[in-house]
Each structure stands twice: as C-alpha cells, then as structure tokens.
Amino acid sequence: MNAYLPGYNVIAEWAERRGHEIVLVVTPPVGTSDRYDKNAAPFVLQLPRETSVLVTRDLRSVAAPVIASLVPDLVISAAFPRLIPAEILGLPKYGALNLHPSPLPVGRGPNPGRLIYEGATTVGATLHRTEAEFDTGAILSQRERPLPDDLDGPALFAAWNEMLAEVLDEGVARAVAGERGTPQDPAKATEAPFYTEAERRIDLTEPAATLRRKVAALNVTSPQARVLLDGTEAIVTGLRLISSDGPAAPGTVLAHHDDGWTVQAGDQAIRLITG
C-alpha cells in the first residue's frame, strides 16, 4: 500500500532480495489526500508494467475484498496517505506493517524531515505494526544514526533508504517469527506536520550550520528551501559553508555567481546555490 515511488522501491528491492512476491499494489487516486504532493507524477504510471495495481479511494468495500482474495502473508505500507481500516489490518497471516522514516514515537506524521529541520542530530527509521492511527503500532525494528557528514538533501535521502531497507529485513523476520514488537510510549510521541510557507524561507540571521541543516531537511525529495535576496525569491538547491574575509551584516551579499550568491549568515559566509 503506497503512493510514492521511493517507498515502493524499498519494498520491491527487499522482496526481490528475499525471494518474495508482491501480488498487489494498492494506491489512492491522484489528489485524494493532502498528505502527499498532488502535483507529482501519478504513482501508478511509475510502476513496472507487470505490476498488478488497484487504484481506489475505497479501502473497505473495494480494497479489502480484493486483498482478502489474494490471501496475503503480509500487508506492507510505506508513504501511504490513508488510514488503513481494520477490514484490511486483520487479513494478512503475519500482520500489517508500516515503514516510517523516523525513530518512533518521535516524528509521527507525514514530514519526518521536520525533526532535522528543528535541530535533531540523528536520522532514523522504524518498521512497526499498523494500527488504527498513523504511526502508533508496536515497533519491530528501528535504526538511528548521526546526521551524514556531507549533510544535504540527497545524503539524508540515501541514509533513510539504507536504514529503511535494514529495518524491513529485520522487522519482517521478527513478525514472521511471531514477535509482537515493543509498544510505543505515547508520552514520548511528537508530531511532524508539513512545513508552512514561512518555514520554507530560510533566515540569513541564523548560524550557518543551522541553515545548512534546514536546507538539507527541506530538500530531501525536491528543492523546497527558499531565500529572499536582492528583492528576488529564489529556490535554494544547495548550501556550502565557507569562511568570510571579514565581518558583514547577516544577509549581506558578498559575491554574485551565475548560480547563486555568497552571502553572510549569522556567524559566517555561506554559498547559496539556486535554481
């Protein structure tokens, strides 16, 4: 159950590696949820042509009987923007499991990159049992590691993909062995909603390391970071830390380039690459 190609790829690669068969992909129609990008290419068009796909917004009366007819061992979801009803959760032999790119119960919700945006020094991934509410089920496997040294959006994306593959391998084995997993502690839970428009614009009075972290978090899947300089708002596709020749007020443009600017941040100069 999926609506986002990178999430599907993690599961498809695991299935091929382990000799399992994906008998059906269930996905909602484009635009039926605000949880993922409505403007993205339709997920169904990105799947291999031999894939059996059910596109429906009706999980109870349409998806549940189709899934039941296949007698699945597992139902696995990743980046699926709908709550999965009990009519489906009770079908698979070994249960319904969900991949989530945060160290749950921290970072529940559609935007785990927010943890890094707000100051987390680690990146994590979890495989947990799917329950009636998003990201609340017992944990079967989890990873958490320091942020990449080469911190940017692609590096975070690669770290998540690596850890998601690991927790899927480990957690499914535990589910098949009959383990229920470790219940989450609700007292430690935090939510990770989407960024606001204001949060997407970086503030050049902040320290350079903070700006680098925020740009990386904003640009995990596509460039969302923005900056307003010289009266122009631009998309920031990359940020590099550099040393400045002398003191300048935050936001001062130190040099112009064909692909951006060198500017003064709160504590040092940075190179903004724009597109």
Backbone bond lengths (Angstrom), bond angles and torsions (degrees), N, CA, C in turn:
res aa  C-N    CA-C-N  psi(-1)  N-CA   C-N-CA  omega(-1)  CA-C   N-CA-C  phi
1 M - - - 1.460 - - 1.515 105.97 -
2 N 1.356 115.21 116.53 1.449 118.75 -166.76 1.523 110.35 -158.61
3 A 1.336 115.27 157.63 1.458 119.88 175.13 1.518 111.46 -142.67
4 Y 1.343 117.12 18.95 1.465 120.99 -171.23 1.511 108.29 -151.07
5 L 1.335 116.93 120.68 1.458 121.27 -170.40 1.533 114.28 -57.59
6 P 1.336 121.61 -45.15 1.473 118.97 179.47 1.531 113.08 -58.03
7 G 1.332 117.82 -37.36 1.456 120.12 176.67 1.516 111.86 -65.23
8 Y 1.331 115.98 -42.17 1.463 119.89 176.04 1.522 110.93 -61.06
9 N 1.336 116.90 -41.50 1.465 120.24 -177.07 1.522 112.06 -61.44
10 V 1.341 117.09 -38.72 1.473 120.00 177.68 1.524 110.01 -58.57
11 I 1.334 116.34 -44.79 1.466 120.80 -178.20 1.522 110.93 -71.13
12 A 1.331 117.44 -42.10 1.465 120.80 -179.17 1.525 111.32 -63.67
13 E 1.331 116.84 -40.69 1.468 120.25 178.73 1.519 110.87 -67.16
14 W 1.332 117.11 -38.56 1.469 121.01 175.63 1.527 110.36 -62.43
15 A 1.328 117.20 -45.87 1.462 120.79 -178.89 1.525 111.00 -60.89
16 E 1.330 116.73 -43.12 1.462 119.72 178.83 1.524 111.18 -65.96
17 R 1.314 116.12 -40.61 1.471 121.23 -179.11 1.519 111.16 -63.90
18 R 1.321 116.89 -35.56 1.460 121.91 -174.58 1.518 113.67 -100.29
19 G 1.323 117.88 -1.15 1.454 120.68 178.10 1.516 114.22 77.13
20 H 1.339 116.94 27.68 1.468 120.78 178.31 1.525 110.09 -97.30
21 E 1.310 116.14 164.63 1.462 122.05 179.97 1.517 110.47 -116.78
22 I 1.319 116.36 126.73 1.464 121.13 171.12 1.525 107.00 -84.93
23 V 1.331 116.75 108.35 1.466 119.83 -174.30 1.524 112.70 -87.68
24 L 1.347 116.86 -18.57 1.463 119.65 -179.11 1.520 109.24 -162.60
25 V 1.333 115.89 140.39 1.458 122.52 169.00 1.520 107.46 -111.69
26 V 1.323 116.49 125.93 1.467 122.12 177.15 1.528 107.57 -107.09
27 T 1.323 116.90 129.94 1.460 121.10 -179.71 1.519 109.51 -144.61
28 P 1.329 118.15 147.73 1.468 119.93 177.96 1.518 111.27 -80.25
29 P 1.331 117.59 159.39 1.467 119.95 174.89 1.521 111.11 -61.31
30 V 1.318 116.67 154.61 1.457 120.80 178.16 1.523 109.82 -61.36
31 G 1.339 115.78 132.78 1.455 120.41 174.04 1.504 115.78 86.67
32 T 1.350 118.72 6.00 1.461 118.90 -178.19 1.520 112.06 -86.44
33 S 1.327 118.74 -0.57 1.463 121.14 179.76 1.515 109.22 -147.46
34 D 1.299 116.25 148.22 1.459 121.09 176.12 1.525 112.05 -88.11
35 R 1.315 117.70 2.07 1.465 120.21 -172.21 1.520 112.64 -76.69
36 Y 1.314 118.17 -25.26 1.458 121.73 177.96 1.523 109.25 -130.22
37 D 1.305 116.90 168.93 1.454 123.02 -171.06 1.525 111.82 -65.86
38 K 1.335 116.00 114.02 1.463 119.99 178.72 1.530 112.00 -67.81
39 N 1.326 116.50 -22.89 1.460 120.30 -175.77 1.524 113.05 -88.89
40 A 1.345 117.26 -3.59 1.455 119.72 179.43 1.529 110.14 -68.79
41 A 1.326 115.65 158.72 1.460 119.87 176.17 1.528 109.55 -58.29
42 P 1.321 118.83 140.95 1.473 119.94 179.27 1.521 111.29 -55.05
43 F 1.319 115.67 124.91 1.461 122.14 -175.98 1.535 111.35 -54.62
44 V 1.316 116.63 -39.46 1.465 120.18 -175.42 1.526 111.38 -62.31
45 L 1.325 118.13 -29.62 1.457 121.47 -179.93 1.524 112.70 -75.76
46 Q 1.347 116.51 -14.49 1.460 121.02 -178.18 1.523 112.63 -93.32
47 L 1.325 117.74 -8.94 1.456 121.04 -175.97 1.527 111.55 -80.61
48 P 1.339 117.69 155.05 1.471 119.98 174.33 1.528 110.54 -55.84
49 R 1.312 117.01 144.63 1.472 121.22 -173.60 1.518 112.62 -64.33
50 E 1.338 117.38 -25.15 1.458 119.67 -178.78 1.525 113.01 -81.91
51 T 1.341 117.80 -2.18 1.462 121.33 -177.08 1.530 111.06 -73.56
52 S 1.323 116.33 135.96 1.466 120.86 170.83 1.528 107.89 -84.55
53 V 1.330 116.07 124.02 1.457 120.82 -172.96 1.529 109.70 -128.96
54 L 1.321 115.32 136.50 1.460 121.82 172.59 1.522 107.52 -116.01
55 V 1.331 116.74 116.52 1.456 122.06 177.64 1.525 107.68 -102.86
56 T 1.328 115.99 112.71 1.468 119.80 -178.34 1.518 110.45 -157.23
57 R 1.311 115.81 149.53 1.452 120.83 171.96 1.529 110.66 -99.18
58 D 1.334 116.62 -7.15 1.466 121.43 -177.34 1.523 109.18 -101.20
59 L 1.315 116.71 95.52 1.453 120.56 -175.05 1.524 112.52 -78.80
60 R 1.318 117.49 -31.42 1.464 119.54 -176.72 1.527 112.80 -76.84
61 S 1.318 117.36 -54.57 1.470 118.95 -171.67 1.526 113.19 -89.37
62 V 1.350 118.13 -18.53 1.458 120.43 -179.81 1.524 111.17 -107.84
63 A 1.338 116.92 -58.73 1.469 119.56 -174.69 1.524 112.44 -67.27
64 A 1.331 117.56 -43.19 1.476 119.98 -174.31 1.531 112.43 -58.72
65 P 1.341 120.15 -49.82 1.470 117.93 -179.99 1.526 113.80 -66.25
66 V 1.330 117.40 -32.43 1.467 119.14 177.45 1.524 109.80 -66.73
67 I 1.326 116.72 -45.95 1.468 120.62 178.53 1.523 110.53 -61.91
68 A 1.324 116.95 -42.29 1.471 120.43 -179.83 1.523 111.35 -60.27
69 S 1.326 116.95 -36.61 1.467 119.96 -177.87 1.522 112.11 -66.45
70 L 1.337 117.22 -21.00 1.463 121.83 -178.91 1.529 113.03 -88.46
71 V 1.337 116.65 -9.79 1.469 122.89 179.48 1.546 110.33 48.80
72 P 1.321 118.09 63.24 1.461 120.07 -173.69 1.527 112.74 -76.25
73 D 1.329 115.36 149.71 1.463 120.50 171.15 1.524 110.59 -78.10
74 L 1.327 116.98 -36.67 1.463 122.21 -178.18 1.517 110.25 -139.73
75 V 1.314 115.52 146.43 1.461 121.71 162.48 1.522 105.71 -114.52
76 I 1.339 116.32 122.01 1.459 121.25 -179.40 1.521 108.65 -119.11
77 S 1.323 115.90 132.54 1.462 120.47 176.62 1.519 109.65 -118.85
78 A 1.329 114.56 150.49 1.460 122.00 175.78 1.519 106.94 -156.29
79 A 1.334 116.87 124.01 1.467 120.32 -177.62 1.526 110.72 53.62
80 F 1.326 116.01 46.50 1.464 121.11 176.95 1.524 107.28 -104.12
81 P 1.341 118.53 120.14 1.458 121.19 -167.83 1.524 115.37 -86.32
82 R 1.319 117.94 17.85 1.467 121.03 -178.63 1.514 110.22 -129.09
83 L 1.327 116.55 146.77 1.456 119.65 170.40 1.528 108.59 -67.08
84 I 1.317 116.67 135.71 1.461 121.63 -177.98 1.528 108.27 -93.56
85 P 1.329 118.17 122.77 1.467 120.76 -172.35 1.525 112.32 -76.23
86 A 1.327 114.11 163.55 1.473 121.28 -179.59 1.519 111.65 -59.02
87 E 1.332 117.38 -29.80 1.462 120.95 179.55 1.533 111.84 -59.98
88 I 1.315 117.52 -23.78 1.468 122.16 177.01 1.526 111.04 -100.08
89 L 1.326 117.12 -40.71 1.468 120.68 -176.17 1.523 112.27 -58.40
90 G 1.326 117.32 -30.43 1.462 120.25 -177.40 1.516 114.93 -86.84
91 L 1.330 118.41 0.57 1.463 120.84 -173.76 1.534 114.96 -82.45
92 P 1.322 120.03 -47.69 1.473 119.14 -170.12 1.524 113.37 -72.20
93 K 1.313 115.55 146.97 1.467 122.87 -177.68 1.518 112.40 -57.89
94 Y 1.334 116.39 -41.96 1.472 120.48 -176.07 1.520 112.76 -106.93
95 G 1.320 116.87 7.36 1.452 119.84 174.59 1.515 114.06 104.32
96 A 1.326 114.06 174.41 1.466 122.53 176.38 1.522 107.69 -107.22
97 L 1.339 116.22 131.34 1.457 122.49 -174.26 1.524 109.67 -126.78
98 N 1.336 115.29 152.10 1.458 120.60 -179.39 1.529 110.63 -131.37
99 L 1.327 115.45 136.62 1.464 121.96 172.95 1.523 109.22 -92.29
100 H 1.346 115.52 134.27 1.467 119.57 -179.78 1.527 109.64 -139.98
101 P 1.339 118.86 129.07 1.464 120.89 -176.20 1.521 114.36 -85.71
102 S 1.343 116.08 57.45 1.464 120.98 170.24 1.525 107.62 -156.13
103 P 1.327 117.52 162.16 1.464 120.54 176.42 1.532 110.14 -82.84
104 L 1.329 116.22 77.93 1.463 120.78 -177.99 1.533 111.28 -52.75
105 P 1.352 116.14 148.79 1.477 128.69 10.61 1.530 115.13 -82.51
106 V 1.321 118.05 3.42 1.462 120.65 175.59 1.525 109.22 -75.90
107 G 1.327 116.64 131.82 1.456 120.31 174.68 1.505 115.20 85.03
108 R 1.321 118.03 33.51 1.457 119.85 173.36 1.532 109.58 -67.00
109 G 1.329 115.79 144.39 1.455 118.52 176.72 1.518 112.92 118.04
110 P 1.342 116.34 -175.10 1.461 121.04 -168.10 1.525 115.29 -82.52
111 N 1.350 118.85 -4.54 1.466 119.42 -171.35 1.524 111.97 -136.92
112 P 1.348 118.31 68.41 1.465 120.28 -179.17 1.526 114.00 -61.29
113 G 1.332 117.67 -20.50 1.452 119.66 175.14 1.513 113.10 -59.75
114 R 1.329 117.05 -20.18 1.465 121.36 177.84 1.530 111.65 -59.00
115 L 1.337 117.27 -32.57 1.460 119.62 179.06 1.524 110.56 -57.70
116 I 1.319 116.49 -44.15 1.458 121.30 -179.42 1.527 109.57 -72.48
117 Y 1.296 116.92 -40.56 1.466 121.61 176.47 1.523 110.35 -54.42
118 E 1.330 116.57 -39.34 1.467 120.86 -174.98 1.525 113.61 -91.10
119 G 1.352 117.85 2.94 1.450 117.92 171.11 1.506 117.14 124.09
120 A 1.326 119.83 1.22 1.462 120.87 179.12 1.523 110.23 -60.77
121 T 1.317 115.92 142.11 1.472 121.36 178.58 1.519 111.42 -102.18
122 T 1.331 117.34 4.50 1.454 121.95 179.16 1.516 109.89 -130.64
123 V 1.320 115.31 165.84 1.461 123.25 173.94 1.524 106.72 -128.77
124 G 1.333 117.41 142.17 1.460 119.16 -173.91 1.510 113.60 -142.22
125 A 1.336 115.32 173.12 1.461 122.50 178.93 1.520 108.62 -152.78
126 T 1.326 116.43 150.13 1.458 122.16 -176.06 1.527 110.55 -141.69
127 L 1.332 116.47 141.15 1.466 121.97 163.92 1.521 106.65 -111.32
128 H 1.328 116.19 124.87 1.468 119.84 -176.82 1.524 110.27 -137.53
129 R 1.300 115.30 162.12 1.466 120.36 175.05 1.527 109.37 -71.21
130 T 1.328 115.09 140.47 1.453 120.77 -178.24 1.519 109.58 -84.05
131 E 1.323 115.71 130.28 1.460 121.37 178.06 1.529 109.30 -122.88
132 A 1.339 114.90 -171.34 1.460 119.71 -173.06 1.526 113.02 -66.50
133 E 1.351 118.02 -26.36 1.455 121.51 179.04 1.520 110.29 -110.98
134 F 1.319 116.41 156.35 1.457 121.16 -177.63 1.526 111.84 -60.43
135 D 1.344 116.26 129.40 1.465 124.00 163.99 1.533 113.61 62.80
136 T 1.333 117.68 32.95 1.469 120.45 -174.89 1.526 114.50 -112.59
137 G 1.326 119.47 -9.31 1.463 121.62 -170.95 1.515 114.20 -75.40
138 A 1.334 115.23 168.08 1.457 122.44 -178.57 1.522 111.17 -59.43
139 I 1.326 115.58 141.42 1.466 122.20 -174.88 1.519 110.19 -87.20
140 L 1.344 115.05 128.29 1.463 121.66 177.69 1.527 112.28 -99.85
141 S 1.313 116.84 -28.72 1.464 120.16 179.76 1.516 108.47 -161.67
142 Q 1.353 115.41 147.47 1.463 119.50 -177.32 1.524 110.00 -153.00
143 R 1.347 115.62 148.23 1.454 122.97 173.87 1.530 108.74 -133.47
144 E 1.331 115.71 148.46 1.463 121.34 174.30 1.525 108.18 -151.00
145 R 1.343 115.55 128.06 1.458 121.10 -175.80 1.522 110.35 -138.43
146 P 1.356 116.92 160.16 1.468 119.60 176.08 1.527 111.35 -60.37
147 L 1.312 115.87 154.66 1.459 120.17 175.94 1.528 110.12 -58.85
148 P 1.327 118.32 147.68 1.474 120.45 178.67 1.522 111.38 -58.91
149 D 1.317 116.08 145.92 1.465 120.54 176.73 1.530 110.67 -63.03
150 D 1.329 116.23 -40.97 1.468 121.49 178.42 1.524 108.82 -88.84
151 L 1.324 115.83 65.35 1.458 121.23 -167.86 1.524 112.05 -70.16
152 D 1.325 115.00 112.01 1.455 122.35 169.37 1.520 107.65 -156.73
153 G 1.336 117.13 179.03 1.456 120.19 -176.87 1.516 113.70 -58.50
154 P 1.331 120.14 -50.57 1.463 120.63 179.21 1.520 113.78 -60.38
155 A 1.336 117.93 -35.46 1.467 120.39 178.84 1.528 110.98 -67.28
156 L 1.325 116.93 -39.09 1.464 119.89 175.84 1.527 110.59 -65.41
157 F 1.325 116.08 -42.86 1.464 120.46 179.38 1.522 110.59 -59.54
158 A 1.340 116.73 -44.06 1.464 120.66 179.47 1.520 111.33 -64.64
159 A 1.332 117.22 -39.83 1.462 120.44 178.90 1.521 110.65 -63.32
160 W 1.329 116.80 -43.18 1.463 119.95 178.14 1.523 110.91 -62.52
161 N 1.315 117.72 -46.16 1.466 120.11 -179.31 1.522 111.58 -58.65
162 E 1.320 116.64 -42.22 1.463 120.63 -179.98 1.527 111.25 -63.09
163 M 1.323 116.48 -46.31 1.463 119.81 -178.08 1.526 112.46 -71.89
164 L 1.328 117.38 -35.82 1.466 119.66 177.15 1.525 111.08 -62.46
165 A 1.331 116.61 -39.33 1.468 119.86 176.91 1.526 110.52 -63.75
166 E 1.324 117.46 -39.28 1.463 121.37 -179.23 1.529 111.63 -67.13
167 V 1.345 116.96 -45.55 1.468 118.33 -177.77 1.526 110.67 -69.68
168 L 1.333 117.04 -30.15 1.457 119.47 177.17 1.526 110.33 -65.93
169 D 1.318 117.37 -46.77 1.465 121.19 176.66 1.521 111.29 -55.98
170 E 1.309 115.87 -52.81 1.472 121.14 -174.40 1.523 112.18 -70.61
171 G 1.336 116.43 -44.90 1.459 120.23 -173.78 1.513 113.79 -70.67
172 V 1.327 117.53 -38.97 1.467 119.23 178.18 1.525 110.12 -63.97
173 A 1.320 117.26 -40.36 1.466 119.96 177.85 1.521 110.71 -58.52
174 R 1.315 116.86 -39.27 1.468 120.45 178.34 1.523 111.83 -68.43
175 A 1.329 116.21 -39.43 1.465 119.19 178.34 1.524 110.82 -64.14
176 V 1.327 116.61 -43.48 1.464 120.78 179.65 1.525 110.68 -64.99
177 A 1.328 116.74 -31.02 1.466 120.88 178.11 1.527 112.69 -77.40
178 G 1.328 116.85 -3.31 1.458 120.19 176.43 1.510 115.03 95.58
179 E 1.321 118.23 4.96 1.463 119.93 179.55 1.530 109.99 -74.42
180 R 1.314 115.68 139.29 1.453 120.45 -179.60 1.524 112.73 -85.25
181 G 1.327 117.31 -24.65 1.454 120.82 -177.57 1.512 111.77 97.94
182 T 1.318 115.97 174.26 1.463 123.25 -178.16 1.518 109.65 -98.73
183 P 1.351 118.24 122.14 1.468 119.51 179.77 1.530 111.60 -60.08
184 Q 1.313 116.12 144.26 1.459 120.89 175.70 1.528 110.39 -75.03
185 D 1.316 116.31 149.95 1.464 122.26 176.40 1.522 108.18 -92.39
186 P 1.337 117.99 107.83 1.474 119.87 -177.77 1.526 112.68 -59.04
187 A 1.332 117.66 -27.32 1.461 120.34 -178.52 1.526 111.97 -66.35
188 K 1.331 117.17 -21.45 1.467 121.19 -178.99 1.525 112.59 -98.42
189 A 1.318 116.55 1.54 1.466 120.03 -174.77 1.524 111.66 -73.70
190 T 1.337 115.58 140.06 1.458 122.26 171.33 1.519 108.33 -131.14
191 E 1.324 116.04 157.96 1.454 121.54 -178.21 1.527 110.58 -106.66
192 A 1.332 115.80 148.86 1.467 121.90 -178.38 1.527 109.40 -129.49
193 P 1.333 117.56 80.47 1.472 120.01 178.40 1.520 111.81 -77.04
194 F 1.329 115.50 171.93 1.447 121.01 177.26 1.530 110.48 -61.33
195 Y 1.339 115.40 158.08 1.459 120.87 175.16 1.522 110.25 -69.98
196 T 1.314 115.47 147.00 1.462 119.86 170.15 1.529 108.78 -81.64
197 E 1.325 116.37 166.74 1.461 120.13 176.70 1.526 110.45 -60.04
198 A 1.321 117.69 -39.13 1.465 120.57 -179.86 1.518 111.18 -65.22
199 E 1.322 117.68 -36.80 1.464 120.70 -178.80 1.519 112.42 -69.19
200 R 1.305 117.48 -21.37 1.465 120.02 179.55 1.529 112.36 -76.11
201 R 1.331 118.15 -17.14 1.462 120.98 178.80 1.525 109.41 -93.66
202 I 1.325 117.04 120.69 1.459 120.25 -176.65 1.530 110.29 -78.70
203 D 1.336 114.88 149.77 1.458 123.63 -176.72 1.523 108.41 -105.76
204 L 1.319 117.66 111.76 1.458 121.56 -173.15 1.523 113.81 -73.62
205 T 1.330 117.81 -1.39 1.468 118.99 172.81 1.527 111.26 -82.72
206 E 1.325 117.99 -10.53 1.461 120.94 -179.63 1.525 110.70 -79.61
207 P 1.350 117.46 158.55 1.467 120.24 178.20 1.527 111.29 -59.94
208 A 1.331 115.31 151.52 1.459 121.10 -177.30 1.523 112.09 -58.92
209 A 1.348 118.17 -41.54 1.462 120.94 -178.92 1.526 111.09 -63.83
210 T 1.340 116.67 -36.21 1.469 120.81 177.09 1.528 110.20 -65.32
211 L 1.332 116.13 -43.73 1.459 119.95 179.41 1.522 111.17 -64.00
212 R 1.317 116.95 -40.00 1.470 120.22 178.86 1.526 110.48 -61.51
213 R 1.337 116.42 -43.36 1.460 120.63 179.96 1.533 110.72 -64.19
214 K 1.328 116.50 -43.58 1.463 119.87 -178.38 1.534 111.35 -66.57
215 V 1.330 117.42 -42.26 1.460 119.90 178.84 1.526 110.33 -62.96
216 A 1.326 117.37 -41.23 1.467 120.48 178.06 1.525 110.29 -60.96
217 A 1.330 117.33 -46.21 1.466 120.78 -178.78 1.522 111.38 -64.64
218 L 1.320 116.89 -39.80 1.465 120.44 -179.43 1.521 112.33 -68.96
219 N 1.334 117.01 -27.31 1.464 120.54 -171.09 1.520 113.89 -107.96
220 V 1.330 117.87 27.80 1.469 120.13 -177.25 1.525 111.54 -62.87
221 T 1.308 118.12 -49.61 1.468 120.42 -176.22 1.526 112.88 -104.94
222 S 1.331 116.90 -31.04 1.467 121.74 176.29 1.518 107.43 -159.04
223 P 1.323 118.23 151.81 1.466 120.24 -176.92 1.528 112.01 -63.25
224 Q 1.339 115.72 118.26 1.457 121.30 176.43 1.524 112.48 -120.01
225 A 1.342 117.47 -16.59 1.460 120.55 -177.34 1.520 109.98 -67.84
226 R 1.322 115.86 139.30 1.457 121.07 -178.52 1.522 109.53 -130.49
227 V 1.320 115.86 157.16 1.457 121.32 175.91 1.514 108.26 -143.85
228 L 1.327 116.06 146.32 1.460 121.21 176.54 1.519 107.86 -110.43
229 L 1.345 116.74 112.62 1.455 122.76 179.76 1.523 109.31 -139.44
230 D 1.326 115.13 140.97 1.469 120.22 178.78 1.526 111.46 54.47
231 G 1.331 115.77 33.03 1.457 120.05 179.27 1.506 114.77 74.77
232 T 1.331 116.53 7.43 1.464 120.71 -178.30 1.518 109.97 -120.42
233 E 1.330 117.30 134.33 1.463 120.72 173.91 1.524 108.33 -93.38
234 A 1.319 116.22 129.04 1.462 121.27 -178.14 1.514 110.20 -128.51
235 I 1.316 116.49 153.14 1.456 123.04 173.20 1.527 108.49 -80.77
236 V 1.328 116.46 127.82 1.458 121.47 178.79 1.524 108.32 -93.65
237 T 1.327 116.29 112.27 1.461 120.05 -179.59 1.519 112.64 -93.31
238 G 1.341 116.87 -16.34 1.461 119.98 178.62 1.508 110.73 -161.79
239 L 1.345 115.53 157.90 1.462 121.36 179.81 1.519 108.45 -143.98
240 R 1.328 116.45 129.64 1.462 121.47 177.32 1.521 109.54 -122.43
241 L 1.323 116.11 142.88 1.456 121.21 176.73 1.523 108.59 -85.65
242 I 1.327 116.57 133.74 1.458 121.21 175.70 1.517 108.64 -137.96
243 S 1.315 117.58 166.15 1.457 120.73 176.97 1.518 108.74 -92.01
244 S 1.319 116.73 143.84 1.460 120.07 -179.59 1.522 109.82 -98.76
245 D 1.321 115.09 153.49 1.457 120.35 -177.58 1.523 112.46 -74.94
246 G 1.291 117.37 -24.86 1.452 119.53 -178.32 1.510 110.74 -167.66
247 P 1.335 117.68 171.48 1.468 120.96 -177.70 1.524 111.43 -67.38
248 A 1.311 114.64 142.53 1.462 121.34 175.70 1.515 107.57 -151.78
249 A 1.307 116.74 157.27 1.460 120.77 179.08 1.522 109.98 -69.62
250 P 1.351 117.68 141.80 1.469 120.04 177.12 1.531 111.09 -53.65
251 G 1.317 115.24 134.94 1.454 120.94 -178.60 1.508 114.15 93.71
252 T 1.342 117.16 -6.34 1.461 120.43 178.51 1.524 110.19 -69.55
253 V 1.321 116.93 130.20 1.461 121.17 175.81 1.520 108.21 -79.50
254 L 1.314 116.92 117.93 1.461 122.51 -178.43 1.519 112.29 -92.70
255 A 1.333 116.58 -27.02 1.463 120.47 178.78 1.513 109.16 -161.28
256 H 1.328 115.28 146.69 1.462 122.09 175.47 1.521 109.21 -102.23
257 H 1.342 116.94 142.40 1.452 122.76 178.36 1.531 108.36 -132.88
258 D 1.314 116.59 162.40 1.466 120.10 178.41 1.526 111.31 -61.20
259 D 1.350 116.21 -28.80 1.469 120.02 -176.61 1.527 112.33 -117.70
260 G 1.335 117.49 29.76 1.455 118.68 176.72 1.510 113.39 144.82
261 W 1.341 115.03 -148.92 1.456 120.83 -175.36 1.525 110.43 -141.88
262 T 1.322 115.63 157.70 1.458 121.84 158.51 1.518 106.10 -100.66
263 V 1.332 116.49 125.46 1.466 120.71 -175.86 1.520 109.46 -132.86
264 Q 1.314 114.97 161.51 1.458 121.01 175.74 1.528 109.21 -88.88
265 A 1.315 116.10 124.51 1.466 121.01 172.27 1.526 108.84 -92.54
266 G 1.323 116.38 -165.51 1.457 119.73 -176.13 1.506 114.25 -63.73
267 D 1.340 117.64 -29.41 1.465 119.62 -175.60 1.520 114.46 -132.53
268 Q 1.324 118.81 -11.79 1.454 121.34 178.39 1.518 109.06 -164.99
269 A 1.321 115.84 175.76 1.453 120.01 -179.96 1.519 110.71 -82.76
270 I 1.319 115.54 151.00 1.463 122.25 176.42 1.524 108.84 -135.32
271 R 1.302 114.44 153.25 1.473 121.77 176.40 1.516 107.59 -103.95
272 L 1.324 116.77 114.75 1.455 122.08 177.74 1.519 109.51 -96.42
273 I 1.318 116.05 123.18 1.461 121.92 175.48 1.526 106.91 -101.32
274 T 1.319 116.86 127.17 1.462 120.17 -173.30 1.515 110.97 -122.42
275 G 1.329 114.51 162.45 1.448 120.65 179.28 1.490 109.60 -160.82
